[in-house]
Structures are given as C-alpha cells and as structure tokens.
Amino acid sequence: MRLNPKDRSEFRYNDFLTLRGIPLAVFDYRLGNRSALEWVATQEAPDQYRVSTDARSGIRNDPNREDAPQYILRLIGQVITVSLETQRIIAALPSLNLG
C-alpha cells in the first residue's frame, strides 16, 4: 500500500487495485504529524497494516483477515469518510470569542 507521492489523490492498494480521486481535504485531518490516511499507508511505519515477520521471534503480523478479505479496503474508505466529515464539522463550528 502506498500513496502516490506526486498525486496524493491516488492510493495504490496492491498491484491490481488503485483508488483514484481521493479528495485532498482528507489530508487536512491530522493525527499528530500525519493524516489519518497516511497512518494506514505510510512506508515509514512498517508496523502499520502490512505483512511482516519479526526477525527475533518469527511471529508473523498479517493484517489481512481470511474471514473479511475486504477489511483493509473498507478501512481505507472509513478513514477517508471520517477525515472528510471531521473537517466538515470543524468548518461549521462557530468561532470562539475569548474576551
């Protein structure tokens, strides 16, 4: 999984599935120093939603679920929806007048 670094409106899920048309407003909703979508897809956090094996213990971490093969794809859709809705709600809040 990776976001296209040149055009962040593209999310490559795997070799045969690319999601296009992701609104750039998705990246305005941030959790710390990354957007929520970047937390799912980022290369810098290999422990996030990718198959890996711990070198020391040999334990395999596989976020794919045999009982729910659409899990990560559904998660990406949910993260995009939450990001956009949160930004919409924040934009609709009245300004806070402090004295």
C-alpha positions as a Markdown table, in Angstrom:
| # | Residue | x | y | z |
|---|---|---|---|---|
| 1 | Met | 0.0 | 0.0 | 0.0 |
| 2 | Arg | 1.2 | 3.5 | -0.8 |
| 3 | Leu | 0.0 | 6.9 | -1.6 |
| 4 | Asn | 1.3 | 8.3 | -4.9 |
| 5 | Pro | 3.9 | 10.9 | -3.8 |
| 6 | Lys | 3.3 | 13.1 | -6.8 |
| 7 | Asp | -0.5 | 12.9 | -6.8 |
| 8 | Arg | -1.9 | 12.2 | -3.4 |
| 9 | Ser | -5.3 | 11.6 | -4.8 |
| 10 | Glu | -4.1 | 8.1 | -5.8 |
| 11 | Phe | -3.8 | 5.3 | -3.3 |
| 12 | Arg | -2.2 | 2.1 | -4.6 |
| 13 | Tyr | -3.6 | -0.8 | -2.6 |
| 14 | Asn | -1.8 | -3.6 | -4.5 |
| 15 | Asp | -0.6 | -4.5 | -8.0 |
| 16 | Phe | -4.1 | -4.7 | -9.4 |
| 17 | Leu | -6.1 | -2.1 | -7.4 |
| 18 | Thr | -5.5 | 1.6 | -7.3 |
| 19 | Leu | -8.0 | 4.0 | -5.7 |
| 20 | Arg | -8.2 | 7.3 | -7.5 |
| 21 | Gly | -10.0 | 10.6 | -6.8 |
| 22 | Ile | -9.2 | 10.8 | -3.1 |
| 23 | Pro | -10.1 | 14.4 | -2.1 |
| 24 | Leu | -7.0 | 16.4 | -0.9 |
| 25 | Ala | -9.1 | 17.6 | 2.0 |
| 26 | Val | -8.6 | 14.1 | 3.5 |
| 27 | Phe | -5.0 | 15.2 | 4.3 |
| 28 | Asp | -6.1 | 18.2 | 6.4 |
| 29 | Tyr | -7.4 | 15.9 | 9.2 |
| 30 | Arg | -4.2 | 15.1 | 11.1 |
| 31 | Leu | -3.4 | 12.8 | 13.9 |
| 32 | Gly | -0.1 | 14.2 | 15.2 |
| 33 | Asn | 2.3 | 14.7 | 12.3 |
| 34 | Arg | 0.4 | 12.7 | 9.7 |
| 35 | Ser | -3.1 | 12.5 | 8.2 |
| 36 | Ala | -5.2 | 9.5 | 9.2 |
| 37 | Leu | -4.8 | 8.0 | 5.7 |
| 38 | Glu | -1.0 | 8.4 | 5.9 |
| 39 | Trp | -1.1 | 6.4 | 9.2 |
| 40 | Val | -2.7 | 3.5 | 7.3 |
| 41 | Ala | -0.5 | 3.7 | 4.2 |
| 42 | Thr | 2.9 | 5.2 | 5.2 |
| 43 | Gln | 6.1 | 3.4 | 4.4 |
| 44 | Glu | 7.8 | 5.0 | 7.5 |
| 45 | Ala | 5.7 | 2.9 | 9.8 |
| 46 | Pro | 6.2 | -0.7 | 8.7 |
| 47 | Asp | 4.2 | -2.0 | 11.7 |
| 48 | Gln | 1.1 | -0.3 | 10.2 |
| 49 | Tyr | -1.2 | -2.6 | 8.1 |
| 50 | Arg | 1.4 | -4.6 | 6.2 |
| 51 | Val | 2.5 | -8.2 | 6.4 |
| 52 | Ser | 5.8 | -8.6 | 8.3 |
| 53 | Thr | 7.7 | -11.1 | 10.3 |
| 54 | Asp | 9.5 | -10.2 | 13.5 |
| 55 | Ala | 13.2 | -11.3 | 13.0 |
| 56 | Arg | 13.8 | -12.2 | 16.6 |
| 57 | Ser | 10.6 | -14.1 | 17.4 |
| 58 | Gly | 9.5 | -15.2 | 14.0 |
| 59 | Ile | 6.0 | -14.1 | 14.7 |
| 60 | Arg | 4.1 | -13.1 | 11.6 |
| 61 | Asn | 2.0 | -10.0 | 11.6 |
| 62 | Asp | -0.7 | -10.2 | 8.8 |
| 63 | Pro | -3.4 | -7.5 | 8.9 |
| 64 | Asn | -5.3 | -9.4 | 6.1 |
| 65 | Arg | -8.3 | -11.3 | 7.5 |
| 66 | Glu | -9.4 | -14.5 | 5.9 |
| 67 | Asp | -12.9 | -14.0 | 7.4 |
| 68 | Ala | -13.1 | -10.5 | 5.9 |
| 69 | Pro | -11.0 | -10.1 | 2.8 |
| 70 | Gln | -12.2 | -6.6 | 2.2 |
| 71 | Tyr | -11.1 | -5.4 | 5.6 |
| 72 | Ile | -8.3 | -3.0 | 4.7 |
| 73 | Leu | -10.1 | -1.7 | 1.7 |
| 74 | Arg | -13.2 | -1.0 | 3.9 |
| 75 | Leu | -10.9 | 0.6 | 6.5 |
| 76 | Ile | -9.4 | 3.0 | 3.9 |
| 77 | Gly | -13.0 | 4.1 | 2.9 |
| 78 | Gln | -13.9 | 4.6 | 6.6 |
| 79 | Val | -10.7 | 6.7 | 7.2 |
| 80 | Ile | -11.5 | 8.9 | 4.2 |
| 81 | Thr | -15.1 | 9.3 | 5.3 |
| 82 | Val | -14.1 | 10.2 | 8.9 |
| 83 | Ser | -11.4 | 12.6 | 7.8 |
| 84 | Leu | -13.8 | 14.5 | 5.5 |
| 85 | Glu | -16.7 | 14.6 | 7.9 |
| 86 | Thr | -14.5 | 15.8 | 10.7 |
| 87 | Gln | -13.2 | 18.6 | 8.6 |
| 88 | Arg | -16.8 | 19.5 | 7.6 |
| 89 | Ile | -17.9 | 19.6 | 11.2 |
| 90 | Ile | -14.9 | 21.7 | 12.3 |
| 91 | Ala | -15.6 | 24.2 | 9.4 |
| 92 | Ala | -19.2 | 24.6 | 10.6 |
| 93 | Leu | -18.3 | 25.4 | 14.2 |
| 94 | Pro | -18.9 | 29.0 | 15.3 |
| 95 | Ser | -15.8 | 31.0 | 16.2 |
| 96 | Leu | -14.9 | 31.0 | 19.8 |
| 97 | Asn | -14.8 | 34.6 | 21.2 |
| 98 | Leu | -12.4 | 34.8 | 24.1 |
| 99 | Gly | -12.8 | 38.2 | 25.8 |
